[in-house]
Amino acid sequence: MMKKILILILGSLLFTGISHAGEEPTSAKWESTKLLSAIATSDYGSFVADGDAAFRELKKSQFDAVASQLSLKLKNGYEVTYLGDLNQRSYQVTLWRVRFKSGGDDLLATLSMKDGKVGGFWIK
């Protein structure tokens, strides 16, 4: 009888952990949306504003190259969907699907944050 109760308690704890694992991190969604908006409007200053020292070293020419490819599609509308998160090298990495309202291929965006600062934002 004791084993069954212990298994039920462990099962309940595992189920509770799983149910919370898929919750969308609000601050990371806000930051991802802010970064995508900065790309849409070609606003380099806004893009690097919340970054750590290394992220702020991104060259404006590198940012402009990405913005020139994506700004029009982003301006036409998009939806950001949380896919999950990872812990990598002490960074909280969140994964986002970017789906354009105008159609075409979805993109995968990854946001790396540590201590409230952006350490990286990649779009594939």
Buried (B, 14 or more C-beta within 10 A) or exposed (E): EEEEEEEEEEEEEEEEEEEEEEEBBEEBBEBBEBBBBBBBBBBBEBBBBBBBEEBEEBEEEEBEEBBEEBBEBBEEEBEBEBBEBEEEEEBBBBBBBBBBEEEEEEBEBBBBBBEEBBBBBEBE
